[in-house]
Amino acid sequence: MSKPDFNKLDRTNIVAFIEDIFERRGAESYLGEQVTMSQHMLQGAQLAEQAGASDELIAAALLHDIGHYTSEFPANAADDGIDNNHEDAGAAVLDPFFPKLVADCCRYHVAAKRYLCATDEEYFGQLSEASVLSLGLQGGPMSDDEVREFENNPHLKEIVQVRVWDDQGKDPEVTTPPFQYYAPMLERAVANQ
């Protein structure tokens, strides 16, 4: 796939653009997990909705890994010891169109994994094998200084919650609504930007 022309995106077509990505590439493998990319992201949104989260937080849970679709790195980058920085790629797509909370949950969900590994003794043991592998590529648990800095983020609670849903959204037996179910919610989030 060639690199998308992000200059042609605007508030009227960003949700349709994301829906197209889900339709074309959603069945792709999710980095060694037992679910596809779309199953994983839709499970995150469903978990957020089941928890009674706001539209913005549901959108964040749905879109937290969108950077896997927009990054120029190959799908097997982790196998080659390369971190694809999908969190930054995704946030770059979301920033112009979605509220800061949505983009920040994407931008910092990897940092939240590192944060939780440093601050929660039980968290590391709950990670999937693929998440453990990527943790090493992403810098490992945060240092004490990194933890203190990360705790200053005004969206810390929401970012960590999206991370938890990220970790839980890897069940091949779970059935979710399709992307189209969440499209109106995304449109509302864009309108609120």
VOMI-111372 format. One line per field, with one value per residue: x negated, y negated, z negated of N, C-alpha, C, O in turn; residue in one letter. Coordinates in nm, 2 decimals, decimal comma. Example, Ala and Ser with C-alpha at 12.3 -4.5 7.8 and 13.67 -1.06 7.14 Angstrom:
! residues 2
neast -1,32  -1,28 $
nnorth 0,57  0,22 $
nup -0,78  -0,71 $
caeast -1,23  -1,37 $
canorth 0,45  0,11 $
caup -0,78  -0,71 $
ceast -1,32  -1,29 $
cnorth 0,33  0,00 $
cup -0,78  -0,79 $
oeast -1,42  -1,34 $
onorth 0,33  -0,11 $
oup -0,85  -0,80 $
res a  s $
//
This chain:
! residues 193
neast -0,08  -0,05  -0,17  0,07  0,23  0,24  0,29  0,53  0,72  1,00  1,23  1,47  1,43  1,26  1,36  1,47  1,24  1,10  1,27  1,25  0,99  1,02  1,19  1,03  0,79  0,83  0,84  0,58  0,30  0,25  -0,03  -0,14  0,06  0,37  0,58  0,72  0,62  0,84  1,03  0,90  0,90  1,17  1,26  1,14  1,29  1,55  1,51  1,47  1,71  1,88  1,80  1,91  1,80  1,71  1,80  1,57  1,37  1,43  1,39  1,11  1,03  1,10  0,94  0,67  0,46  0,44  0,22  0,07  0,16  0,09  -0,18  -0,50  -0,66  -0,73  -0,49  -0,62  -0,81  -0,87  -0,96  -1,21  -1,34  -1,27  -1,11  -0,80  -0,70  -0,42  -0,24  -0,31  -0,27  0,00  0,11  0,04  0,21  0,46  0,45  0,52  0,80  0,95  1,05  0,81  0,78  0,84  0,63  0,42  0,45  0,39  0,13  -0,01  0,03  -0,15  -0,35  -0,21  -0,20  -0,46  -0,47  -0,29  -0,42  -0,63  -0,51  -0,31  -0,32  -0,20  -0,13  -0,30  -0,31  -0,06  -0,08  -0,06  -0,26  -0,34  -0,32  -0,51  -0,74  -0,73  -0,75  -1,02  -1,13  -1,03  -1,15  -1,13  -1,03  -0,94  -1,18  -1,23  -1,23  -1,10  -0,85  -0,76  -0,74  -0,56  -0,33  -0,24  -0,08  0,22  0,42  0,38  0,52  0,72  0,56  0,42  0,64  0,73  0,50  0,53  0,77  0,67  0,49  0,67  0,82  0,79  0,91  0,99  1,24  1,44  1,72  1,78  1,95  1,96  1,73  1,89  2,09  1,97  1,90  2,08  2,03  1,76  1,79  1,92  1,72  1,53  1,67  1,68  1,42 $
nnorth 0,12  -0,22  -0,52  -0,70  -1,01  -1,24  -1,51  -1,55  -1,49  -1,59  -1,74  -1,64  -1,40  -1,23  -1,02  -0,85  -0,78  -0,64  -0,43  -0,31  -0,22  -0,03  0,16  0,24  0,32  0,43  0,71  0,79  0,94  0,91  0,84  1,10  1,17  1,34  1,23  1,03  0,70  0,53  0,67  0,65  0,36  0,30  0,45  0,31  0,07  0,17  0,27  0,02  -0,10  0,07  0,02  -0,22  -0,45  -0,78  -0,92  -1,02  -0,88  -0,62  -0,64  -0,69  -0,44  -0,28  -0,38  -0,37  -0,21  -0,29  -0,38  -0,16  -0,11  -0,33  -0,38  -0,37  -0,16  0,19  0,46  0,67  0,56  0,57  0,83  0,80  0,65  0,39  0,10  -0,02  -0,27  -0,32  -0,46  -0,73  -0,77  -0,72  -0,92  -1,15  -1,13  -1,16  -1,40  -1,65  -1,63  -1,51  -1,54  -1,64  -1,45  -1,21  -1,18  -1,19  -0,96  -0,77  -0,85  -0,81  -0,55  -0,34  -0,44  -0,43  -0,15  -0,10  -0,26  -0,14  0,11  0,02  -0,07  0,10  0,40  0,64  0,61  0,67  0,95  0,99  0,93  1,01  1,24  1,11  0,85  0,83  0,87  0,64  0,45  0,45  0,35  0,10  -0,04  0,07  0,09  -0,22  -0,46  -0,60  -0,88  -0,91  -0,81  -1,00  -1,23  -1,14  -1,11  -1,37  -1,42  -1,55  -1,38  -1,14  -0,93  -0,85  -0,77  -0,55  -0,39  -0,33  -0,19  0,04  0,15  0,20  0,41  0,60  0,65  0,88  1,12  1,39  1,51  1,32  1,14  0,84  0,53  0,40  0,17  -0,03  -0,07  -0,23  -0,46  -0,69  -0,78  -0,85  -1,06  -1,24  -1,30  -1,42  -1,64  -1,77  -1,86 $
nup 0,00  0,08  -0,07  -0,25  -0,14  -0,34  -0,33  -0,20  -0,37  -0,58  -0,82  -0,72  -0,60  -0,75  -0,92  -0,74  -0,59  -0,79  -0,83  -0,58  -0,60  -0,81  -0,67  -0,45  -0,57  -0,81  -0,86  -0,89  -1,05  -1,40  -1,51  -1,61  -1,80  -1,88  -1,76  -1,49  -1,36  -1,35  -1,51  -1,76  -1,80  -1,79  -2,00  -2,21  -2,20  -2,25  -2,52  -2,64  -2,60  -2,74  -2,99  -3,04  -2,94  -2,81  -2,49  -2,37  -2,50  -2,43  -2,15  -2,16  -2,26  -2,05  -1,84  -1,93  -1,82  -1,56  -1,43  -1,35  -1,10  -0,95  -0,97  -0,81  -0,85  -0,81  -0,86  -1,00  -1,16  -1,44  -1,47  -1,35  -1,53  -1,55  -1,66  -1,56  -1,62  -1,63  -1,79  -1,77  -1,50  -1,47  -1,64  -1,50  -1,28  -1,41  -1,56  -1,41  -1,38  -1,59  -1,94  -2,19  -2,40  -2,27  -2,08  -2,26  -2,41  -2,22  -2,15  -2,39  -2,48  -2,46  -2,63  -2,86  -2,91  -2,97  -3,20  -3,37  -3,40  -3,56  -3,79  -3,88  -4,04  -3,95  -3,69  -3,47  -3,45  -3,34  -3,07  -2,73  -2,52  -2,29  -2,37  -2,57  -2,42  -2,26  -2,45  -2,53  -2,30  -2,31  -2,52  -2,77  -3,13  -3,28  -3,41  -3,74  -3,71  -3,47  -3,53  -3,72  -3,55  -3,36  -3,52  -3,54  -3,32  -3,21  -3,12  -3,24  -3,38  -3,20  -2,98  -3,09  -3,14  -2,88  -2,80  -2,96  -2,85  -2,60  -2,66  -2,74  -2,51  -2,33  -2,27  -2,09  -2,08  -2,13  -2,02  -1,84  -1,78  -1,44  -1,27  -1,17  -1,36  -1,55  -1,40  -1,40  -1,66  -1,64  -1,45  -1,61  -1,80  -1,64  -1,56  -1,81  -1,84 $
caeast 0,00  -0,13  -0,15  0,19  0,22  0,31  0,33  0,66  0,82  1,05  1,33  1,58  1,40  1,17  1,42  1,48  1,11  1,06  1,36  1,19  0,87  1,07  1,24  0,92  0,67  0,87  0,82  0,44  0,26  0,21  -0,16  -0,15  0,17  0,46  0,69  0,68  0,61  0,98  1,09  0,84  0,94  1,31  1,28  1,11  1,41  1,66  1,48  1,49  1,86  1,94  1,76  1,99  1,70  1,76  1,78  1,43  1,28  1,46  1,31  0,97  1,00  1,11  0,84  0,54  0,36  0,45  0,08  0,02  0,21  0,04  -0,32  -0,57  -0,74  -0,66  -0,42  -0,70  -0,92  -0,91  -1,05  -1,34  -1,40  -1,24  -0,98  -0,74  -0,65  -0,28  -0,17  -0,33  -0,21  0,14  0,15  0,02  0,33  0,57  0,44  0,59  0,94  1,01  1,01  0,68  0,79  0,84  0,50  0,32  0,46  0,31  -0,02  -0,08  0,07  -0,28  -0,41  -0,12  -0,24  -0,59  -0,44  -0,23  -0,53  -0,71  -0,43  -0,22  -0,39  -0,13  -0,09  -0,39  -0,26  0,06  -0,10  -0,08  -0,40  -0,37  -0,34  -0,64  -0,84  -0,73  -0,80  -1,16  -1,17  -0,98  -1,23  -1,11  -0,96  -0,99  -1,26  -1,16  -1,21  -1,00  -0,72  -0,72  -0,71  -0,43  -0,22  -0,20  0,01  0,36  0,51  0,31  0,62  0,78  0,46  0,40  0,75  0,72  0,40  0,59  0,86  0,58  0,44  0,78  0,89  0,71  0,98  1,05  1,38  1,53  1,78  1,81  2,02  1,87  1,68  2,00  2,16  1,89  1,88  2,15  1,96  1,64  1,83  1,95  1,59  1,47  1,75  1,64  1,28 $
canorth 0,00  -0,34  -0,61  -0,78  -1,15  -1,30  -1,65  -1,55  -1,46  -1,70  -1,69  -1,58  -1,27  -1,15  -0,90  -0,76  -0,74  -0,54  -0,32  -0,24  -0,14  0,09  0,25  0,29  0,38  0,48  0,85  0,82  1,00  0,81  0,86  1,22  1,19  1,43  1,15  0,93  0,56  0,47  0,73  0,59  0,23  0,30  0,50  0,20  -0,02  0,24  0,26  -0,11  -0,12  0,15  -0,05  -0,35  -0,56  -0,89  -0,90  -1,05  -0,77  -0,50  -0,67  -0,67  -0,30  -0,22  -0,43  -0,38  -0,15  -0,33  -0,40  -0,04  -0,12  -0,45  -0,38  -0,33  -0,04  0,31  0,53  0,76  0,48  0,62  0,95  0,75  0,57  0,25  0,04  -0,10  -0,40  -0,34  -0,56  -0,87  -0,78  -0,73  -1,05  -1,25  -1,13  -1,20  -1,53  -1,76  -1,60  -1,46  -1,61  -1,61  -1,33  -1,09  -1,18  -1,16  -0,82  -0,70  -0,90  -0,77  -0,42  -0,27  -0,49  -0,37  -0,01  -0,12  -0,32  -0,03  0,20  -0,04  -0,11  0,21  0,52  0,75  0,58  0,73  1,08  1,00  0,90  1,12  1,26  1,01  0,72  0,84  0,85  0,50  0,37  0,44  0,25  -0,04  -0,10  0,13  0,02  -0,36  -0,50  -0,68  -1,02  -0,90  -0,79  -1,13  -1,31  -1,09  -1,14  -1,51  -1,43  -1,58  -1,27  -1,01  -0,83  -0,80  -0,70  -0,43  -0,31  -0,28  -0,08  0,16  0,21  0,25  0,54  0,70  0,66  0,97  1,25  1,44  1,56  1,21  1,08  0,70  0,46  0,36  0,03  -0,12  -0,10  -0,34  -0,57  -0,81  -0,83  -0,92  -1,18  -1,34  -1,33  -1,51  -1,77  -1,83  -1,89 $
caup 0,00  0,08  -0,18  -0,22  -0,12  -0,46  -0,30  -0,14  -0,48  -0,65  -0,92  -0,66  -0,54  -0,83  -0,97  -0,62  -0,57  -0,89  -0,80  -0,47  -0,65  -0,88  -0,57  -0,37  -0,63  -0,94  -0,88  -0,91  -1,18  -1,50  -1,57  -1,69  -1,88  -1,83  -1,70  -1,39  -1,41  -1,37  -1,63  -1,87  -1,82  -1,82  -2,14  -2,30  -2,20  -2,32  -2,66  -2,69  -2,60  -2,85  -3,12  -3,04  -2,90  -2,72  -2,34  -2,34  -2,55  -2,34  -2,03  -2,19  -2,27  -1,92  -1,75  -1,99  -1,74  -1,42  -1,37  -1,28  -0,96  -0,89  -0,98  -0,70  -0,89  -0,77  -0,97  -1,08  -1,22  -1,57  -1,45  -1,31  -1,64  -1,52  -1,71  -1,45  -1,67  -1,58  -1,87  -1,71  -1,36  -1,49  -1,70  -1,39  -1,20  -1,49  -1,61  -1,34  -1,37  -1,71  -2,06  -2,24  -2,48  -2,18  -2,03  -2,37  -2,44  -2,11  -2,16  -2,51  -2,53  -2,48  -2,75  -2,97  -2,93  -3,04  -3,33  -3,45  -3,43  -3,66  -3,91  -3,93  -4,04  -3,89  -3,55  -3,37  -3,44  -3,26  -2,93  -2,63  -2,48  -2,19  -2,44  -2,64  -2,32  -2,22  -2,57  -2,52  -2,19  -2,35  -2,63  -2,90  -3,23  -3,30  -3,52  -3,84  -3,66  -3,36  -3,60  -3,77  -3,44  -3,30  -3,61  -3,52  -3,21  -3,26  -3,08  -3,28  -3,42  -3,07  -2,90  -3,16  -3,12  -2,74  -2,80  -3,02  -2,75  -2,50  -2,70  -2,75  -2,38  -2,25  -2,29  -1,96  -2,10  -2,15  -1,90  -1,87  -1,67  -1,34  -1,28  -1,14  -1,48  -1,62  -1,32  -1,45  -1,78  -1,59  -1,39  -1,72  -1,86  -1,54  -1,57  -1,93  -1,84 $
ceast -0,09  -0,09  -0,03  0,15  0,30  0,35  0,47  0,77  0,87  1,16  1,45  1,55  1,30  1,23  1,43  1,35  1,07  1,15  1,30  1,07  0,92  1,12  1,13  0,82  0,70  0,84  0,67  0,41  0,22  0,09  -0,17  -0,04  0,27  0,58  0,63  0,67  0,75  1,04  1,03  0,89  1,09  1,34  1,24  1,23  1,52  1,63  1,51  1,64  1,92  1,91  1,83  1,90  1,77  1,74  1,63  1,34  1,31  1,39  1,17  0,94  1,01  0,99  0,69  0,43  0,37  0,32  0,02  0,06  0,14  -0,12  -0,38  -0,66  -0,66  -0,59  -0,51  -0,82  -0,96  -1,00  -1,19  -1,41  -1,37  -1,11  -0,92  -0,69  -0,50  -0,20  -0,19  -0,26  -0,06  0,18  0,13  0,15  0,45  0,57  0,52  0,75  1,01  0,97  0,88  0,68  0,78  0,69  0,40  0,33  0,39  0,16  -0,09  -0,04  -0,05  -0,35  -0,34  -0,16  -0,37  -0,57  -0,38  -0,33  -0,62  -0,64  -0,34  -0,29  -0,33  -0,11  -0,17  -0,34  -0,13  0,04  -0,11  -0,22  -0,44  -0,40  -0,47  -0,75  -0,85  -0,78  -0,95  -1,21  -1,13  -1,05  -1,22  -1,04  -1,03  -1,09  -1,18  -1,13  -1,10  -0,86  -0,67  -0,67  -0,57  -0,31  -0,17  -0,10  0,15  0,46  0,46  0,42  0,68  0,68  0,43  0,52  0,76  0,61  0,46  0,69  0,78  0,53  0,55  0,84  0,82  0,78  1,04  1,19  1,48  1,59  1,81  1,90  1,92  1,83  1,80  2,08  2,10  1,88  1,96  2,08  1,83  1,68  1,86  1,82  1,52  1,54  1,72  1,50  1,26 $
cnorth -0,12  -0,43  -0,70  -0,93  -1,22  -1,45  -1,66  -1,52  -1,59  -1,65  -1,62  -1,44  -1,18  -1,02  -0,80  -0,70  -0,63  -0,42  -0,24  -0,16  -0,01  0,20  0,32  0,37  0,44  0,63  0,89  0,87  0,89  0,85  0,98  1,25  1,29  1,36  1,07  0,79  0,51  0,54  0,67  0,45  0,22  0,36  0,39  0,10  0,04  0,24  0,13  -0,14  -0,05  0,09  -0,18  -0,47  -0,66  -0,85  -0,92  -0,94  -0,64  -0,52  -0,65  -0,52  -0,23  -0,26  -0,42  -0,31  -0,18  -0,35  -0,28  -0,04  -0,23  -0,46  -0,32  -0,21  0,08  0,38  0,62  0,69  0,53  0,74  0,92  0,66  0,42  0,21  -0,05  -0,24  -0,43  -0,44  -0,70  -0,88  -0,79  -0,87  -1,16  -1,25  -1,19  -1,34  -1,64  -1,75  -1,57  -1,54  -1,56  -1,48  -1,21  -1,07  -1,14  -1,02  -0,73  -0,73  -0,83  -0,63  -0,32  -0,31  -0,44  -0,23  -0,02  -0,17  -0,21  0,08  0,15  -0,06  0,00  0,34  0,64  0,73  0,66  0,88  1,10  0,97  1,03  1,13  1,15  0,87  0,72  0,81  0,70  0,41  0,35  0,35  0,11  -0,10  -0,04  0,05  -0,12  -0,37  -0,58  -0,82  -1,02  -0,89  -0,93  -1,23  -1,27  -1,12  -1,28  -1,53  -1,45  -1,47  -1,14  -0,90  -0,77  -0,72  -0,56  -0,33  -0,25  -0,17  0,05  0,23  0,26  0,39  0,64  0,73  0,76  1,11  1,29  1,48  1,45  1,16  0,93  0,64  0,42  0,21  -0,06  -0,16  -0,22  -0,46  -0,70  -0,87  -0,90  -1,05  -1,29  -1,38  -1,44  -1,64  -1,84  -1,88  -2,04 $
cup 0,00  -0,04  -0,15  -0,21  -0,23  -0,43  -0,25  -0,25  -0,54  -0,75  -0,85  -0,61  -0,63  -0,88  -0,85  -0,58  -0,66  -0,87  -0,68  -0,51  -0,72  -0,78  -0,49  -0,44  -0,77  -0,97  -0,90  -1,05  -1,28  -1,58  -1,66  -1,79  -1,81  -1,76  -1,58  -1,44  -1,44  -1,49  -1,75  -1,90  -1,85  -1,96  -2,24  -2,31  -2,27  -2,47  -2,72  -2,70  -2,72  -2,98  -3,13  -3,01  -2,81  -2,58  -2,31  -2,38  -2,47  -2,21  -2,05  -2,20  -2,14  -1,83  -1,81  -1,91  -1,59  -1,35  -1,31  -1,13  -0,88  -0,89  -0,85  -0,72  -0,85  -0,89  -1,06  -1,14  -1,35  -1,56  -1,41  -1,41  -1,62  -1,58  -1,61  -1,50  -1,63  -1,67  -1,82  -1,58  -1,38  -1,54  -1,59  -1,30  -1,28  -1,53  -1,54  -1,35  -1,50  -1,84  -2,12  -2,32  -2,38  -2,13  -2,14  -2,41  -2,34  -2,14  -2,28  -2,56  -2,54  -2,61  -2,87  -3,01  -3,01  -3,18  -3,42  -3,49  -3,55  -3,79  -3,96  -3,92  -3,97  -3,74  -3,45  -3,35  -3,36  -3,11  -2,85  -2,59  -2,38  -2,26  -2,52  -2,54  -2,28  -2,33  -2,56  -2,41  -2,22  -2,47  -2,76  -3,00  -3,24  -3,42  -3,62  -3,78  -3,55  -3,42  -3,65  -3,66  -3,38  -3,39  -3,60  -3,40  -3,26  -3,22  -3,13  -3,31  -3,29  -2,99  -2,96  -3,14  -2,98  -2,73  -2,86  -2,92  -2,64  -2,54  -2,71  -2,61  -2,29  -2,26  -2,15  -1,97  -2,11  -2,02  -1,94  -1,76  -1,56  -1,35  -1,26  -1,26  -1,55  -1,53  -1,36  -1,58  -1,74  -1,53  -1,50  -1,79  -1,77  -1,55  -1,70  -1,94  -1,84 $
oeast -0,19  0,02  -0,02  0,06  0,42  0,43  0,53  0,89  0,79  1,18  1,52  1,65  1,27  1,16  1,41  1,34  1,01  1,10  1,30  1,05  0,86  1,09  1,13  0,77  0,61  0,82  0,64  0,48  0,17  0,09  -0,22  -0,05  0,25  0,68  0,51  0,71  0,77  1,11  1,11  0,93  1,13  1,43  1,31  1,26  1,59  1,73  1,56  1,69  2,01  1,98  1,82  1,93  1,87  1,66  1,58  1,25  1,22  1,33  1,10  0,84  0,93  0,94  0,60  0,31  0,31  0,31  -0,07  -0,01  0,13  -0,18  -0,33  -0,72  -0,54  -0,63  -0,47  -0,92  -1,09  -1,09  -1,28  -1,51  -1,45  -1,01  -0,99  -0,64  -0,47  -0,11  -0,09  -0,21  0,00  0,28  0,21  0,18  0,53  0,67  0,59  0,82  1,13  0,86  0,84  0,58  0,70  0,64  0,30  0,23  0,33  0,08  -0,20  -0,07  -0,05  -0,39  -0,40  -0,16  -0,39  -0,64  -0,43  -0,32  -0,67  -0,70  -0,29  -0,32  -0,40  -0,08  -0,12  -0,35  -0,10  0,14  -0,16  -0,30  -0,55  -0,48  -0,53  -0,84  -0,96  -0,84  -1,00  -1,30  -1,18  -1,01  -1,28  -0,99  -1,15  -1,07  -1,07  -1,02  -1,02  -0,76  -0,56  -0,57  -0,49  -0,20  -0,06  -0,04  0,20  0,56  0,49  0,40  0,69  0,72  0,42  0,50  0,79  0,63  0,43  0,68  0,81  0,53  0,52  0,91  0,78  0,70  1,13  1,25  1,60  1,51  1,87  1,92  1,80  1,88  1,80  2,14  2,17  1,84  1,90  2,08  1,80  1,61  1,82  1,81  1,47  1,48  1,73  1,46  1,15 $
onorth -0,13  -0,41  -0,76  -0,98  -1,25  -1,50  -1,77  -1,52  -1,69  -1,53  -1,55  -1,36  -1,07  -0,92  -0,68  -0,59  -0,52  -0,31  -0,12  -0,05  0,09  0,32  0,44  0,47  0,49  0,67  1,01  0,84  0,78  0,90  0,97  1,35  1,31  1,43  1,05  0,77  0,44  0,47  0,64  0,42  0,14  0,31  0,38  0,06  -0,02  0,22  0,11  -0,20  -0,11  0,11  -0,25  -0,58  -0,63  -0,76  -0,84  -0,90  -0,56  -0,43  -0,59  -0,47  -0,14  -0,17  -0,47  -0,36  -0,11  -0,34  -0,29  0,02  -0,23  -0,54  -0,24  -0,15  0,08  0,35  0,64  0,75  0,53  0,76  0,99  0,60  0,34  0,28  -0,14  -0,31  -0,54  -0,50  -0,78  -0,98  -0,87  -0,93  -1,26  -1,36  -1,26  -1,41  -1,72  -1,84  -1,59  -1,60  -1,44  -1,40  -1,11  -0,96  -1,06  -0,96  -0,63  -0,64  -0,80  -0,59  -0,23  -0,23  -0,41  -0,19  0,05  -0,13  -0,20  0,13  0,23  -0,07  -0,02  0,39  0,73  0,83  0,71  0,92  1,21  0,99  1,13  1,04  1,10  0,80  0,61  0,74  0,64  0,30  0,24  0,27  0,02  -0,21  -0,08  -0,06  -0,14  -0,29  -0,62  -0,88  -1,11  -0,95  -0,96  -1,30  -1,35  -1,14  -1,32  -1,63  -1,37  -1,46  -1,03  -0,79  -0,65  -0,62  -0,46  -0,21  -0,13  -0,07  0,16  0,35  0,36  0,48  0,76  0,83  0,72  1,21  1,22  1,50  1,47  1,14  0,90  0,71  0,41  0,14  -0,17  -0,27  -0,30  -0,57  -0,80  -0,99  -1,01  -1,15  -1,40  -1,50  -1,54  -1,75  -1,97  -1,94  -2,09 $
oup -0,07  -0,10  -0,05  -0,27  -0,21  -0,50  -0,25  -0,22  -0,56  -0,75  -0,92  -0,59  -0,59  -0,88  -0,87  -0,54  -0,62  -0,88  -0,69  -0,46  -0,70  -0,79  -0,47  -0,40  -0,84  -1,08  -0,91  -1,14  -1,23  -1,69  -1,78  -1,86  -1,69  -1,73  -1,57  -1,56  -1,54  -1,57  -1,85  -2,01  -1,94  -2,02  -2,34  -2,42  -2,35  -2,55  -2,83  -2,80  -2,78  -3,08  -3,24  -3,06  -2,75  -2,55  -2,23  -2,31  -2,45  -2,16  -1,96  -2,15  -2,11  -1,75  -1,74  -1,91  -1,51  -1,23  -1,23  -1,05  -0,76  -0,82  -0,78  -0,63  -0,85  -1,01  -1,17  -1,18  -1,38  -1,64  -1,44  -1,39  -1,67  -1,57  -1,56  -1,41  -1,59  -1,61  -1,82  -1,54  -1,30  -1,49  -1,59  -1,25  -1,22  -1,54  -1,61  -1,33  -1,51  -1,83  -2,09  -2,32  -2,42  -2,13  -2,11  -2,44  -2,38  -2,14  -2,27  -2,67  -2,62  -2,69  -2,98  -3,12  -3,11  -3,28  -3,53  -3,60  -3,63  -3,90  -4,07  -3,81  -3,92  -3,67  -3,36  -3,23  -3,33  -3,04  -2,89  -2,61  -2,39  -2,22  -2,53  -2,57  -2,27  -2,30  -2,59  -2,43  -2,17  -2,51  -2,86  -2,97  -3,23  -3,51  -3,59  -3,81  -3,54  -3,38  -3,63  -3,68  -3,35  -3,34  -3,66  -3,38  -3,34  -3,28  -3,08  -3,26  -3,28  -2,93  -2,89  -3,11  -2,96  -2,66  -2,80  -2,91  -2,58  -2,45  -2,68  -2,60  -2,18  -2,25  -2,11  -1,86  -2,11  -1,92  -2,04  -1,65  -1,59  -1,43  -1,33  -1,27  -1,61  -1,59  -1,37  -1,59  -1,80  -1,55  -1,49  -1,82  -1,82  -1,55  -1,71  -2,04  -1,84 $
res m  s  k  p  d  f  n  k  l  d  r  t  n  i  v  a  f  i  e  d  i  f  e  r  r  g  a  e  s  y  l  g  e  q  v  t  m  s  q  h  m  l  q  g  a  q  l  a  e  q  a  g  a  s  d  e  l  i  a  a  a  l  l  h  d  i  g  h  y  t  s  e  f  p  a  n  a  a  d  d  g  i  d  n  n  h  e  d  a  g  a  a  v  l  d  p  f  f  p  k  l  v  a  d  c  c  r  y  h  v  a  a  k  r  y  l  c  a  t  d  e  e  y  f  g  q  l  s  e  a  s  v  l  s  l  g  l  q  g  g  p  m  s  d  d  e  v  r  e  f  e  n  n  p  h  l  k  e  i  v  q  v  r  v  w  d  d  q  g  k  d  p  e  v  t  t  p  p  f  q  y  y  a  p  m  l  e  r  a  v  a  n  q $
//
